[in-house]
């Protein structure tokens, strides 16, 4: 006769209730956005190339990073505003003369987006017993029970581009100051706002999914 004692013990253990801590998605949204005429910022060296350009074409764009800030709505409990800042790197092919070979420069486009999502209510402080030997003890650092915002961004699609004079562009504004130093260091120089040169405008199609989740205990 086969020994079924082992099997009985396994079946019994599978029926036990186990509490787990997992992230529950309370709300989400999927957006397809078209951002028209985004100014592309360049370093001082690359901006000099753009100023001498006869023609500029955006070859491709990719997502560098996304900054996320979550704040509760004061007039609607349980809802939160998710302020997103996308940083896109745009690779451009520049023609500076009839008999001159084309060159490639890279710039940055910045997009701001605001989303309001439901993230449930939570007014407790969270403490952890994890110990760090190389710094302050994490259990002495309470964190608020705020929901976590997660953003999934597909690589943007270049829908159009054009080169205009800075003095002719009506919506000109200074935006290179919003580029963090960590991103600017990847391009080997400081970014500049063209005062009297040329501005390269790019139209991008962006698809993203924004989710608001919170850790919950489940059996």
MDAnalysis code that builds the backbone (N, CA, C; Angstrom):
import MDAnalysis as mda
import numpy as np

u = mda.Universe.empty(657, n_residues=219, atom_resindex=np.repeat(np.arange(219), 3), trajectory=True)
u.add_TopologyAttr("name", ["N", "CA", "C"] * 219)
u.add_TopologyAttr("resid", np.arange(1, 220))
u.add_TopologyAttr("resname", ["UNK", "UNK", "UNK", "UNK", "UNK", "UNK", "UNK", "UNK", "UNK", "UNK", "UNK", "UNK", "UNK", "UNK", "UNK", "UNK", "UNK", "UNK", "UNK", "UNK", "UNK", "UNK", "UNK", "UNK", "UNK", "UNK", "UNK", "UNK", "UNK", "UNK", "UNK", "UNK", "UNK", "UNK", "UNK", "UNK", "UNK", "UNK", "UNK", "UNK", "UNK", "UNK", "UNK", "UNK", "UNK", "UNK", "UNK", "UNK", "UNK", "UNK", "UNK", "UNK", "UNK", "UNK", "UNK", "UNK", "UNK", "UNK", "UNK", "UNK", "UNK", "UNK", "UNK", "UNK", "UNK", "UNK", "UNK", "UNK", "UNK", "UNK", "UNK", "UNK", "UNK", "UNK", "UNK", "UNK", "UNK", "UNK", "UNK", "UNK", "UNK", "UNK", "UNK", "UNK", "UNK", "UNK", "UNK", "UNK", "UNK", "UNK", "UNK", "UNK", "UNK", "UNK", "UNK", "UNK", "UNK", "UNK", "UNK", "UNK", "UNK", "UNK", "UNK", "UNK", "UNK", "UNK", "UNK", "UNK", "UNK", "UNK", "UNK", "UNK", "UNK", "UNK", "UNK", "UNK", "UNK", "UNK", "UNK", "UNK", "UNK", "UNK", "UNK", "UNK", "UNK", "UNK", "UNK", "UNK", "UNK", "UNK", "UNK", "UNK", "UNK", "UNK", "UNK", "UNK", "UNK", "UNK", "UNK", "UNK", "UNK", "UNK", "UNK", "UNK", "UNK", "UNK", "UNK", "UNK", "UNK", "UNK", "UNK", "UNK", "UNK", "UNK", "UNK", "UNK", "UNK", "UNK", "UNK", "UNK", "UNK", "UNK", "UNK", "UNK", "UNK", "UNK", "UNK", "UNK", "UNK", "UNK", "UNK", "UNK", "UNK", "UNK", "UNK", "UNK", "UNK", "UNK", "UNK", "UNK", "UNK", "UNK", "UNK", "UNK", "UNK", "UNK", "UNK", "UNK", "UNK", "UNK", "UNK", "UNK", "UNK", "UNK", "UNK", "UNK", "UNK", "UNK", "UNK", "UNK", "UNK", "UNK", "UNK", "UNK", "UNK", "UNK", "UNK", "UNK", "UNK", "UNK", "UNK", "UNK", "UNK", "UNK", "UNK", "UNK", "UNK", "UNK", "UNK"])
u.atoms.positions = np.array([
    [0.848, -1.193, 0.000],
    [0.000, 0.000, 0.000],
    [0.892, 1.254, 0.000],
    [0.549, 2.299, -0.810],
    [1.359, 3.525, -0.815],
    [1.179, 4.305, 0.478],
    [2.236, 4.998, 0.861],
    [2.203, 5.803, 2.079],
    [1.614, 7.173, 1.741],
    [0.429, 7.474, 2.305],
    [-0.254, 8.737, 2.009],
    [-0.088, 9.767, 3.116],
    [0.728, 9.473, 4.111],
    [0.885, 10.416, 5.230],
    [1.512, 11.732, 4.774],
    [2.493, 11.626, 3.876],
    [3.130, 12.837, 3.342],
    [2.133, 13.699, 2.599],
    [1.336, 13.050, 1.784],
    [0.356, 13.774, 0.975],
    [-0.655, 14.495, 1.852],
    [-1.069, 13.846, 2.936],
    [-2.022, 14.483, 3.827],
    [-1.427, 15.720, 4.478],
    [-0.156, 15.653, 4.839],
    [0.482, 16.812, 5.463],
    [0.587, 17.970, 4.475],
    [0.872, 17.691, 3.206],
    [0.981, 18.751, 2.196],
    [-0.375, 19.406, 1.964],
    [-1.415, 18.597, 1.849],
    [-2.746, 19.160, 1.631],
    [-3.165, 20.030, 2.798],
    [-2.817, 19.618, 4.011],
    [-3.199, 20.380, 5.187],
    [-2.495, 21.739, 5.214],
    [-1.212, 21.771, 4.808],
    [-0.473, 23.029, 4.824],
    [-0.996, 23.998, 3.773],
    [-1.516, 23.499, 2.655],
    [-2.032, 24.379, 1.601],
    [-3.330, 25.047, 2.012],
    [-4.024, 24.512, 3.001],
    [-5.294, 25.080, 3.426],
    [-5.130, 26.127, 4.506],
    [-3.932, 26.330, 4.990],
    [-3.710, 27.323, 6.027],
    [-3.799, 28.728, 5.442],
    [-4.411, 29.633, 6.205],
    [-4.507, 31.032, 5.780],
    [-3.177, 31.730, 6.024],
    [-2.687, 32.415, 5.002],
    [-1.415, 33.123, 5.075],
    [-1.650, 34.586, 4.753],
    [-1.134, 35.470, 5.595],
    [-1.275, 36.913, 5.376],
    [-0.076, 37.416, 4.576],
    [-0.347, 38.146, 3.502],
    [0.718, 38.702, 2.669],
    [0.507, 40.201, 2.527],
    [1.599, 40.912, 2.312],
    [1.575, 42.360, 2.088],
    [1.857, 42.597, 0.612],
    [0.872, 43.143, -0.093],
    [1.001, 43.319, -1.542],
    [0.462, 44.683, -1.946],
    [0.885, 45.133, -3.134],
    [0.425, 46.405, -3.651],
    [-0.884, 46.253, -4.414],
    [-1.891, 46.992, -3.991],
    [-3.194, 46.974, -4.663],
    [-3.356, 48.245, -5.481],
    [-3.705, 48.088, -6.759],
    [-3.921, 49.232, -7.647],
    [-5.354, 49.723, -7.450],
    [-5.490, 50.944, -6.931],
    [-6.810, 51.510, -6.671],
    [-7.379, 52.224, -7.899],
    [-6.533, 52.841, -8.679],
    [-7.017, 53.596, -9.838],
    [-5.896, 53.685, -10.866],
    [-6.278, 53.824, -12.120],
    [-5.290, 53.936, -13.202],
    [-5.936, 54.627, -14.391],
    [-5.100, 55.098, -15.283],
    [-5.585, 55.711, -16.524],
    [-4.554, 55.479, -17.615],
    [-5.035, 55.381, -18.833],
    [-4.179, 55.211, -20.006],
    [-4.470, 56.361, -20.960],
    [-3.453, 57.106, -21.324],
    [-3.616, 58.306, -22.154],
    [-2.750, 58.228, -23.398],
    [-3.321, 58.715, -24.497],
    [-2.569, 58.955, -25.725],
    [-2.576, 60.456, -25.961],
    [-1.426, 61.081, -25.807],
    [-1.324, 62.536, -25.884],
    [-0.463, 62.945, -27.072],
    [-0.835, 64.068, -27.645],
    [-0.039, 64.693, -28.709],
    [0.433, 66.046, -28.202],
    [1.731, 66.184, -28.010],
    [2.325, 67.432, -27.527],
    [2.934, 68.166, -28.719],
    [2.305, 69.262, -29.057],
    [2.670, 69.989, -30.279],
    [3.644, 71.120, -29.967],
    [4.632, 71.266, -30.845],
    [5.593, 72.374, -30.793],
    [6.302, 72.454, -29.438],
    [6.918, 71.354, -29.037],
    [7.744, 71.367, -27.826],
    [9.113, 71.934, -28.160],
    [9.585, 72.937, -27.420],
    [10.939, 73.443, -27.682],
    [11.988, 72.422, -27.270],
    [12.973, 72.245, -28.113],
    [14.058, 71.312, -27.855],
    [15.272, 72.113, -27.386],
    [15.758, 71.794, -26.195],
    [16.873, 72.534, -25.607],
    [18.181, 71.802, -25.878],
    [19.211, 72.593, -26.199],
    [20.524, 72.047, -26.542],
    [21.590, 72.683, -25.655],
    [22.746, 72.039, -25.605],
    [23.888, 72.655, -24.939],
    [24.381, 73.825, -25.784],
    [25.252, 74.631, -25.211],
    [25.736, 75.815, -25.921],
    [26.431, 75.430, -27.224],
    [27.208, 74.358, -27.209],
    [27.914, 73.934, -28.423],
    [26.931, 73.478, -29.500],
    [25.937, 72.680, -29.111],
    [24.976, 72.190, -30.103],
    [24.028, 73.287, -30.559],
    [23.740, 74.270, -29.696],
    [22.874, 75.370, -30.097],
    [23.532, 76.206, -31.191],
    [24.849, 76.309, -31.162],
    [25.552, 77.017, -32.240],
    [25.380, 76.295, -33.569],
    [25.329, 74.967, -33.538],
    [25.082, 74.199, -34.762],
    [23.659, 74.432, -35.258],
    [22.699, 74.483, -34.338],
    [21.299, 74.722, -34.725],
    [21.142, 76.115, -35.331],
    [21.836, 77.109, -34.797],
    [21.727, 78.475, -35.311],
    [22.240, 78.586, -36.741],
    [23.209, 77.739, -37.118],
    [23.754, 77.771, -38.476],
    [23.039, 76.804, -39.419],
    [22.049, 76.093, -38.929],
    [21.427, 75.021, -39.704],
    [20.531, 75.565, -40.813],
    [20.571, 74.869, -41.952],
    [19.622, 75.126, -43.019],
    [18.380, 74.261, -42.880],
    [18.564, 73.089, -42.327],
    [17.440, 72.177, -42.129],
    [17.773, 71.257, -40.952],
    [16.750, 70.958, -40.150],
    [16.901, 70.060, -39.001],
    [15.758, 69.056, -39.034],
    [16.083, 67.797, -38.824],
    [15.066, 66.735, -38.820],
    [15.233, 65.878, -37.570],
    [14.140, 65.699, -36.850],
    [14.165, 64.839, -35.663],
    [14.096, 63.381, -36.109],
    [15.125, 62.633, -35.804],
    [15.183, 61.235, -36.232],
    [14.427, 60.313, -35.280],
    [14.624, 60.478, -33.985],
    [13.940, 59.633, -33.014],
    [13.940, 60.322, -31.664],
    [13.096, 59.810, -30.759],
    [13.008, 60.332, -29.394],
    [12.881, 59.157, -28.429],
    [13.422, 59.339, -27.247],
    [13.336, 58.304, -26.225],
    [13.166, 58.940, -24.860],
    [12.635, 58.165, -23.920],
    [12.371, 58.651, -22.571],
    [13.653, 58.556, -21.748],
    [14.083, 59.691, -21.191],
    [15.238, 59.685, -20.295],
    [14.823, 59.290, -18.883],
    [13.862, 60.025, -18.324],
    [13.367, 59.744, -16.983],
    [12.047, 60.480, -16.779],
    [11.386, 60.169, -15.679],
    [10.124, 60.813, -15.328],
    [10.152, 61.170, -13.853],
    [9.897, 62.428, -13.533],
    [9.800, 62.873, -12.149],
    [8.334, 62.844, -11.739],
    [8.057, 62.288, -10.559],
    [6.685, 62.086, -10.098],
    [6.522, 62.717, -8.721],
    [5.438, 63.455, -8.553],
    [5.104, 64.060, -7.259],
    [3.630, 63.790, -6.976],
    [3.336, 63.212, -5.810],
    [1.972, 62.858, -5.430],
    [1.553, 63.717, -4.244],
    [0.410, 64.390, -4.373],
    [-0.116, 65.233, -3.308],
    [-1.612, 64.964, -3.147],
    [-2.120, 64.958, -1.895],
    [-3.562, 64.746, -1.698],
    [-4.382, 65.959, -2.127],
    [-5.586, 65.700, -2.612],
    [-6.495, 66.777, -2.954],
    [-7.148, 67.291, -1.677],
    [-7.093, 68.590, -1.405],
    [-7.641, 69.094, -0.137],
    [-9.156, 69.054, -0.072],
    [-9.831, 69.092, -1.209],
    [-11.290, 69.181, -1.215],
    [-11.978, 67.859, -1.516],
    [-11.220, 66.794, -1.735],
    [-11.823, 65.499, -2.063],
    [-10.965, 64.407, -1.417],
    [-11.429, 63.891, -0.295],
    [-10.650, 62.907, 0.453],
    [-10.524, 61.611, -0.329],
    [-9.322, 61.047, -0.320],
    [-9.062, 59.793, -1.015],
    [-8.526, 59.972, -2.417],
    [-8.553, 61.194, -2.957],
    [-8.055, 61.457, -4.300],
    [-6.721, 62.206, -4.216],
    [-5.872, 61.959, -5.205],
    [-4.528, 62.528, -5.208],
    [-4.207, 63.066, -6.603],
    [-3.390, 64.118, -6.623],
    [-2.881, 64.644, -7.886],
    [-1.484, 64.080, -8.116],
    [-1.275, 63.575, -9.301],
    [0.028, 63.046, -9.707],
    [0.618, 64.003, -10.734],
    [1.621, 64.760, -10.314],
    [2.307, 65.696, -11.209],
    [3.492, 64.981, -11.832],
    [3.446, 64.837, -13.151],
    [4.476, 64.101, -13.883],
    [5.280, 65.067, -14.745],
    [6.574, 64.869, -14.781],
    [7.457, 65.635, -15.658],
    [8.283, 64.650, -16.466],
    [8.029, 64.617, -17.774],
    [8.748, 63.715, -18.675],
    [9.936, 64.456, -19.279],
    [11.055, 63.765, -19.368],
    [12.243, 64.291, -20.041],
    [12.543, 63.373, -21.225],
    [12.454, 63.926, -22.428],
    [12.671, 63.172, -23.656],
    [13.960, 63.632, -24.323],
    [14.755, 62.668, -24.730],
    [15.954, 62.969, -25.525],
    [15.597, 62.833, -27.003],
    [15.888, 63.874, -27.766],
    [15.562, 63.916, -29.194],
    [16.853, 63.951, -29.994],
    [17.011, 62.981, -30.881],
    [18.181, 62.934, -31.762],
    [17.851, 63.634, -33.068],
    [18.652, 64.616, -33.441],
    [18.363, 65.467, -34.598],
    [19.475, 65.344, -35.639],
    [19.070, 65.349, -36.887],
    [20.008, 65.370, -38.010],
    [20.007, 66.780, -38.595],
    [21.176, 67.400, -38.615],
    [21.291, 68.821, -38.969],
    [22.059, 68.964, -40.275],
    [21.508, 69.796, -41.166],
    [22.166, 70.156, -42.422],
    [22.616, 71.604, -42.312],
    [23.934, 71.835, -42.379],
    [24.466, 73.188, -42.212],
    [24.910, 73.833, -43.525],
    [25.001, 73.081, -44.594],
    [25.415, 73.648, -45.872],
    [25.144, 72.687, -47.010],
    [25.182, 73.220, -48.233],
    [24.857, 72.401, -49.411],
    [25.854, 71.267, -49.584],
    [27.133, 71.536, -49.460],
    [28.159, 70.520, -49.664],
    [28.750, 70.013, -48.353],
    [28.060, 70.287, -47.250],
    [28.543, 69.863, -45.939],
    [27.832, 68.581, -45.521],
    [28.563, 67.639, -44.913],
    [27.903, 66.415, -44.431],
    [26.990, 66.730, -43.247],
    [25.923, 65.961, -43.149],
    [24.995, 66.144, -42.036],
    [25.652, 65.714, -40.725],
    [25.292, 66.391, -39.651],
    [25.788, 66.042, -38.326],
    [24.614, 65.740, -37.412],
    [24.898, 65.087, -36.311],
    [23.864, 64.667, -35.373],
    [24.082, 65.347, -34.031],
    [23.015, 65.960, -33.511],
    [23.034, 66.563, -32.177],
    [21.831, 66.034, -31.403],
    [21.926, 66.103, -30.083],
    [20.853, 65.603, -29.216],
    [20.396, 66.715, -28.280],
    [19.094, 66.832, -28.146],
    [18.516, 67.821, -27.249],
    [17.500, 67.189, -26.321],
    [16.869, 68.023, -25.503],
    [15.914, 67.553, -24.506],
    [14.616, 68.334, -24.636],
    [13.497, 67.604, -24.606],
    [12.164, 68.193, -24.539],
    [11.556, 67.853, -23.183],
    [10.827, 68.797, -22.601],
    [10.224, 68.628, -21.276],
    [8.711, 68.718, -21.415],
    [8.012, 67.775, -20.797],
    [6.547, 67.741, -20.843],
    [6.028, 67.602, -19.418],
    [5.057, 68.450, -19.059],
    [4.392, 68.367, -17.761],
    [2.989, 67.805, -17.950],
    [2.604, 66.924, -17.051],
    [1.295, 66.280, -17.122],
    [0.752, 66.131, -15.715],
    [-0.549, 66.373, -15.538],
    [-1.208, 66.240, -14.242],
    [-2.350, 65.253, -14.366],
    [-2.408, 64.304, -13.426],
    [-3.450, 63.280, -13.403],
    [-4.043, 63.232, -11.999],
    [-5.365, 63.125, -11.896],
    [-6.060, 62.973, -10.614],
    [-6.617, 61.557, -10.542],
    [-6.186, 60.806, -9.525],
    [-6.594, 59.415, -9.366],
    [-7.032, 59.161, -7.932],
    [-7.819, 58.101, -7.777],
    [-8.264, 57.692, -6.443],
    [-7.223, 56.749, -5.841],
    [-6.805, 57.049, -4.599],
    [-5.792, 56.228, -3.950],
    [-6.173, 55.760, -2.572],
    [-7.457, 55.838, -2.218],
    [-7.968, 55.421, -0.921],
    [-7.452, 56.355, 0.177],
    [-7.986, 56.190, 1.356],
    [-7.624, 57.038, 2.481],
    [-6.623, 56.327, 3.380],
    [-5.712, 57.080, 3.919],
    [-4.719, 56.532, 4.844],
    [-4.062, 57.655, 5.615],
    [-4.166, 57.598, 6.944],
    [-3.612, 58.669, 7.775],
    [-2.700, 58.116, 8.862],
    [-2.077, 56.983, 8.596],
    [-1.192, 56.379, 9.587],
    [0.258, 56.630, 9.190],
    [1.154, 56.458, 10.160],
    [2.585, 56.512, 9.913],
    [3.144, 55.095, 9.920],
    [4.071, 54.828, 9.035],
    [4.620, 53.486, 8.859],
    [6.035, 53.455, 9.412],
    [6.327, 52.459, 10.273],
    [7.659, 52.262, 10.821],
    [8.166, 50.895, 10.384],
    [9.454, 50.794, 10.188],
    [10.055, 49.536, 9.771],
    [11.177, 49.168, 10.722],
    [11.364, 47.855, 10.937],
    [12.398, 47.383, 11.853],
    [13.705, 47.058, 11.144],
    [13.831, 47.441, 9.881],
    [15.065, 47.174, 9.159],
    [16.195, 48.034, 9.719],
    [17.334, 47.427, 9.898],
    [18.481, 48.104, 10.511],
    [19.566, 48.303, 9.461],
    [20.145, 49.506, 9.434],
    [21.244, 49.811, 8.531],
    [22.476, 50.125, 9.359],
    [23.550, 49.441, 9.057],
    [24.794, 49.661, 9.801],
    [25.604, 50.832, 9.269],
    [25.305, 51.280, 8.044],
    [26.095, 52.342, 7.431],
    [25.385, 53.684, 7.472],
    [24.330, 53.805, 8.241],
    [23.621, 55.069, 8.301],
    [22.620, 55.061, 9.425],
    [21.670, 55.980, 9.374],
    [20.654, 56.058, 10.401],
    [19.714, 54.863, 10.315],
    [19.209, 54.463, 11.446],
    [18.323, 53.306, 11.522],
    [16.989, 53.650, 10.878],
    [16.541, 52.806, 9.944],
    [15.310, 53.091, 9.227],
    [14.085, 53.033, 10.134],
    [14.154, 52.271, 11.235],
    [12.987, 52.192, 12.096],
    [12.768, 53.493, 12.866],
    [13.750, 54.381, 12.873],
    [13.585, 55.683, 13.498],
    [13.103, 56.730, 12.495],
    [12.871, 56.332, 11.260],
    [12.456, 57.272, 10.212],
    [11.056, 56.885, 9.741],
    [9.989, 57.462, 10.333],
    [8.633, 57.110, 9.911],
    [8.317, 57.682, 8.534],
    [7.497, 56.972, 7.785],
    [7.043, 57.437, 6.483],
    [5.528, 57.475, 6.481],
    [4.972, 58.453, 5.796],
    [3.519, 58.566, 5.723],
    [2.961, 57.493, 4.809],
    [1.708, 57.170, 5.045],
    [1.061, 56.111, 4.281],
    [0.469, 56.685, 2.993],
    [1.321, 57.223, 2.149],
    [0.890, 57.792, 0.874],
    [0.861, 56.704, -0.196],
    [-0.065, 56.788, -1.139],
    [-0.061, 55.812, -2.232],
    [1.146, 56.021, -3.144],
    [1.482, 54.998, -3.884],
    [2.626, 55.046, -4.795],
    [2.132, 55.194, -6.221],
    [2.715, 56.125, -6.929],
    [2.356, 56.362, -8.324],
    [3.395, 55.687, -9.228],
    [2.912, 54.905, -10.164],
    [3.763, 54.214, -11.122],
    [3.369, 54.641, -12.531],
    [4.368, 54.967, -13.343],
    [4.115, 55.437, -14.703],
    [4.832, 54.525, -15.693],
    [4.091, 54.037, -16.661],
    [4.660, 53.265, -17.764],
    [4.563, 54.121, -19.032],
    [5.703, 54.378, -19.659],
    [5.752, 55.267, -20.824],
    [6.366, 54.519, -21.995],
    [5.658, 54.518, -23.108],
    [6.210, 53.952, -24.339],
    [7.124, 54.994, -24.989],
    [8.024, 54.510, -25.835],
    [8.910, 55.438, -26.537],
    [8.077, 56.379, -27.407],
    [8.294, 57.687, -27.288],
    [7.478, 58.636, -28.042],
    [7.691, 58.532, -29.548],
    [6.678, 58.943, -30.280],
    [6.716, 58.945, -31.743],
    [6.854, 60.388, -32.222],
    [7.806, 60.644, -33.088],
    [7.996, 61.983, -33.655],
    [6.961, 62.187, -34.750],
    [6.046, 63.120, -34.518],
    [4.968, 63.398, -35.474],
    [5.273, 64.586, -36.381],
    [6.202, 65.412, -35.992],
    [6.545, 66.570, -36.816],
    [7.617, 67.410, -36.156],
    [8.214, 68.298, -36.924],
    [9.215, 69.217, -36.392],
    [9.339, 70.408, -37.324],
    [9.822, 71.498, -36.784],
    [10.068, 72.701, -37.587],
    [11.093, 73.578, -36.885],
    [11.778, 74.379, -37.680],
    [12.814, 75.278, -37.198],
    [12.322, 76.711, -37.370],
    [12.302, 77.478, -36.276],
    [11.798, 78.857, -36.312],
    [12.818, 79.778, -35.669],
    [12.695, 81.068, -35.980],
    [13.515, 82.077, -35.316],
    [12.961, 82.350, -33.922],
    [13.857, 82.565, -32.971],
    [13.427, 82.786, -31.590],
    [12.540, 84.014, -31.462],
    [12.815, 85.046, -32.242],
    [12.022, 86.271, -32.134],
    [10.639, 86.121, -32.747],
    [10.447, 85.120, -33.620],
    [9.151, 84.925, -34.272],
    [8.244, 83.954, -33.529],
    [8.776, 83.250, -32.549],
    [7.957, 82.262, -31.840],
    [7.226, 82.946, -30.690],
    [5.897, 82.954, -30.748],
    [5.089, 83.713, -29.793],
    [5.078, 83.069, -28.408],
    [5.232, 81.759, -28.354],
    [5.110, 81.060, -27.071],
    [6.475, 80.805, -26.435],
    [7.442, 81.617, -26.736],
    [8.787, 81.379, -26.218],
    [8.826, 81.592, -24.707],
    [9.443, 80.658, -24.017],
    [9.620, 80.757, -22.574],
    [10.923, 80.070, -22.193],
    [11.474, 80.477, -21.067],
    [12.722, 79.895, -20.591],
    [12.418, 78.588, -19.882],
    [13.028, 77.501, -20.358],
    [12.734, 76.207, -19.771],
    [13.955, 75.374, -19.471],
    [15.140, 75.830, -19.894],
    [16.329, 75.006, -19.677],
    [16.708, 74.929, -18.207],
    [16.229, 75.884, -17.389],
    [16.515, 75.837, -15.968],
    [15.828, 74.685, -15.262],
    [14.806, 74.091, -15.910],
    [14.093, 72.965, -15.308],
    [14.804, 71.637, -15.527],
    [15.905, 71.627, -16.271],
    [16.633, 70.388, -16.526],
    [17.557, 70.100, -15.346],
    [17.393, 68.979, -14.660],
    [18.245, 68.674, -13.502],
    [19.708, 68.502, -13.909],
    [20.592, 68.741, -12.947],
    [22.018, 68.609, -13.214],
    [22.401, 67.175, -13.565],
    [21.696, 66.209, -12.968],
    [22.019, 64.806, -13.245],
    [21.782, 64.469, -14.715],
    [20.785, 65.095, -15.326],
    [20.505, 64.864, -16.744],
    [21.457, 65.693, -17.609],
    [21.687, 66.943, -17.214],
    [22.561, 67.816, -18.006],
    [23.981, 67.281, -18.080],
    [24.435, 66.595, -17.030],
    [25.799, 66.074, -17.030],
    [25.998, 64.983, -18.083],
    [24.929, 64.342, -18.510],
    [25.048, 63.304, -19.527],
    [25.356, 63.886, -20.902],
    [25.084, 65.179, -21.082],
    [25.277, 65.806, -22.381],
    [26.558, 66.623, -22.443],
    [27.315, 66.660, -21.370],
    [28.632, 67.278, -21.396],
    [28.648, 68.786, -21.424],
    [27.602, 69.439, -20.963],
    [27.602, 70.896, -20.941],
    [26.297, 71.435, -20.417],
    [26.279, 72.753, -20.174],
    [25.079, 73.404, -19.663],
    [24.130, 73.721, -20.815],
    [22.850, 73.601, -20.552],
    [21.853, 73.920, -21.572],
    [21.578, 75.410, -21.589],
    [21.148, 75.894, -22.737],
    [20.952, 77.320, -22.922],
    [19.616, 77.590, -23.586],
    [19.077, 78.773, -23.330],
    [17.868, 79.247, -23.997],
    [18.279, 80.182, -25.123],
    [17.901, 79.911, -26.365],
    [18.281, 80.802, -27.469],
    [17.576, 82.150, -27.356],
    [18.347, 83.221, -27.330],
    [17.768, 84.559, -27.237],
    [17.441, 85.134, -28.612],
    [18.402, 85.081, -29.522],
    [18.189, 85.653, -30.851],
    [18.544, 84.661, -31.954],
    [18.665, 83.382, -31.612],
    [19.016, 82.384, -32.614],
    [17.783, 81.675, -33.144],
    [17.884, 80.356, -33.277],
    [16.793, 79.551, -33.798],
    [16.324, 78.557, -32.738],
    [15.037, 78.226, -32.830],
    [14.437, 77.270, -31.914],
    [13.913, 76.094, -32.723],
    [14.242, 74.899, -32.276],
    [13.773, 73.686, -32.933],
    [12.576, 73.147, -32.158],
    [11.430, 73.074, -32.842],
    [10.177, 72.636, -32.229],
    [9.835, 71.225, -32.702],
    [9.427, 70.384, -31.766],
    [9.135, 68.985, -32.053],
    [7.728, 68.663, -31.577],
    [6.999, 67.883, -32.368],
    [5.684, 67.382, -31.985],
    [5.802, 65.887, -31.707],
    [5.426, 65.484, -30.474],
    [5.588, 64.104, -30.036],
    [4.238, 63.484, -29.681],
    [4.106, 62.214, -30.015],
    [2.973, 61.419, -29.585],
    [3.422, 60.485, -28.470],
    [2.764, 60.561, -27.318],
    [3.193, 59.826, -26.129],
    [2.030, 58.986, -25.613],
    [2.301, 57.718, -25.346],
    [1.330, 56.819, -24.721],
    [1.862, 56.425, -23.350],
    [1.043, 56.614, -22.315],
    [1.474, 56.282, -20.959],
    [0.317, 55.711, -20.154],
    [0.677, 54.915, -19.147],
    [-0.272, 54.346, -18.192],
    [0.160, 54.789, -16.801],
    [-0.754, 55.430, -16.074],
    [-0.476, 55.926, -14.724],
    [-1.315, 55.116, -13.744],
    [-0.661, 54.586, -12.711],
    [-1.340, 53.765, -11.714],
    [-1.051, 54.304, -10.321],
    [-2.085, 54.239, -9.464],
    [-1.942, 54.634, -8.068],
    [-2.224, 53.415, -7.203],
    [-1.225, 52.995, -6.433],
    [-1.337, 51.767, -5.651],
    [-0.973, 52.037, -4.200],
    [-1.388, 51.103, -3.339],
    [-1.108, 51.200, -1.919],
    [-0.908, 49.782, -1.369],
    [0.017, 49.633, -0.433],
    [0.240, 48.319, 0.173],
    [-0.918, 47.953, 1.109],
    [-1.457, 46.748, 0.929],
    [-2.553, 46.251, 1.757],
    [-2.217, 44.827, 2.199],
    [-2.875, 44.380, 3.270],
    [-2.695, 43.034, 3.772],
    [-3.871, 42.175, 3.288],
    [-3.538, 41.023, 2.740],
    [-4.549, 40.117, 2.222],
    [-4.291, 38.720, 2.753],
    [-5.388, 37.949, 2.930],
    [-5.293, 36.540, 3.320],
    [-5.349, 35.682, 2.067],
])
